Amino acid sequence: MQSASEPPVLLRFGRRPGAVSWQSIGDPVMGGCSSGRLEAIDVSTSVFRGEVSLANGGGFASVKADITPRDLSRCRGLRLRVRGDGKSYKLGLRMTQDRNAPVYQHTFHTETAQWRTLNLAFADFVPRWRGRTLTDAPPLDRSAIASVSLFIAGSQAGPFAVLLEGEITGV
């Protein structure tokens, strides 16, 4: 059991107990041919990798993990540790496991071959649906996070890979 002073864990990466399974969802749903997957590479590290293609109107790859709803209402944001390829990615949160619901996204940038600890403020997550920013969406309900996604988009064609270490925690 986690104490009130410990940061709440949203999810864990790697092959350890409590790690979640991820579903690949990419632009093939709309005719594109990009691919992406999240795989555990050791006990505490996973990699989100694949290839983004702009062919056939595509241009994004994503993965989604449904989780038991987590209450992060006492937190200001999320902390995660990444090592990337110099590309930009998005972390997405949903208050439901329904893939057709709005996703609240926060963009983060990676540096080539350098580990970074990121703090992503909940206030900076933007509600989006099918690539469009929503101006009339309700605020992110931090007491009911039920789905987490990783995305790469924005005409970043070619291979990509970002390592994710440890866990995503509230801060």
Solvent accessible surface area in square Angstrom, and as a share of the most:
residue,aa,sasa,rsa
1,M,242,1.08
2,Q,72,0.32
3,S,54,0.35
4,A,89,0.69
5,S,105,0.68
6,E,86,0.38
7,P,69,0.43
8,P,20,0.12
9,V,23,0.13
10,L,0,0.00
11,L,2,0.01
12,R,79,0.29
13,F,2,0.01
14,G,7,0.06
15,R,153,0.56
16,R,61,0.22
17,P,125,0.79
18,G,53,0.51
19,A,38,0.29
20,V,36,0.20
21,S,98,0.63
22,W,43,0.15
23,Q,102,0.46
24,S,64,0.41
25,I,21,0.10
26,G,12,0.11
27,D,0,0.00
28,P,77,0.48
29,V,97,0.56
30,M,112,0.50
31,G,43,0.41
32,G,8,0.07
33,C,73,0.44
34,S,3,0.02
35,S,60,0.39
36,G,9,0.08
37,R,107,0.39
38,L,24,0.12
39,E,59,0.26
40,A,37,0.28
41,I,71,0.36
42,D,61,0.32
43,V,97,0.56
44,S,33,0.21
45,T,10,0.06
46,S,2,0.02
47,V,5,0.03
48,F,0,0.00
49,R,87,0.32
50,G,14,0.14
51,E,90,0.40
52,V,2,0.01
53,S,26,0.17
54,L,88,0.44
55,A,51,0.39
56,N,111,0.57
57,G,56,0.53
58,G,14,0.14
59,G,11,0.10
60,F,48,0.20
61,A,0,0.00
62,S,6,0.04
63,V,1,0.01
64,K,11,0.05
65,A,1,0.00
66,D,64,0.33
67,I,7,0.04
68,T,101,0.59
69,P,83,0.52
70,R,68,0.25
71,D,90,0.46
72,L,1,0.00
73,S,54,0.35
74,R,141,0.52
75,C,6,0.04
76,R,177,0.65
77,G,0,0.00
78,L,0,0.00
79,R,100,0.36
80,L,2,0.01
81,R,90,0.33
82,V,1,0.01
83,R,86,0.31
84,G,10,0.10
85,D,46,0.24
86,G,47,0.45
87,K,44,0.19
88,S,29,0.19
89,Y,1,0.01
90,K,49,0.21
91,L,0,0.00
92,G,0,0.00
93,L,0,0.00
94,R,21,0.08
95,M,59,0.26
96,T,50,0.29
97,Q,85,0.38
98,D,71,0.37
99,R,106,0.39
100,N,88,0.45
101,A,17,0.13
102,P,46,0.29
103,V,8,0.04
104,Y,5,0.02
105,Q,18,0.08
106,H,28,0.12
107,T,60,0.35
108,F,6,0.02
109,H,109,0.49
110,T,8,0.05
111,E,73,0.33
112,T,102,0.60
113,A,77,0.59
114,Q,95,0.42
115,W,69,0.24
116,R,75,0.27
117,T,71,0.41
118,L,13,0.06
119,N,90,0.46
120,L,8,0.04
121,A,42,0.32
122,F,13,0.06
123,A,99,0.76
124,D,83,0.43
125,F,14,0.06
126,V,63,0.36
127,P,26,0.16
128,R,52,0.19
129,W,84,0.30
130,R,167,0.61
131,G,56,0.53
132,R,159,0.58
133,T,72,0.42
134,L,45,0.22
135,T,136,0.79
136,D,128,0.66
137,A,26,0.20
138,P,84,0.53
139,P,117,0.74
140,L,25,0.12
141,D,63,0.33
142,R,84,0.31
143,S,52,0.33
144,A,31,0.24
145,I,0,0.00
146,A,5,0.04
147,S,1,0.00
148,V,0,0.00
149,S,4,0.02
150,L,1,0.00
151,F,28,0.12
152,I,0,0.00
153,A,31,0.24
154,G,66,0.63
155,S,84,0.54
156,Q,40,0.18
157,A,56,0.43
158,G,16,0.15
159,P,99,0.62
160,F,8,0.03
161,A,40,0.31
162,V,0,0.00
163,L,28,0.14
164,L,0,0.00
165,E,55,0.25
166,G,17,0.16
167,E,52,0.23
168,I,0,0.00
169,T,15,0.09
170,G,0,0.00
171,V,33,0.19
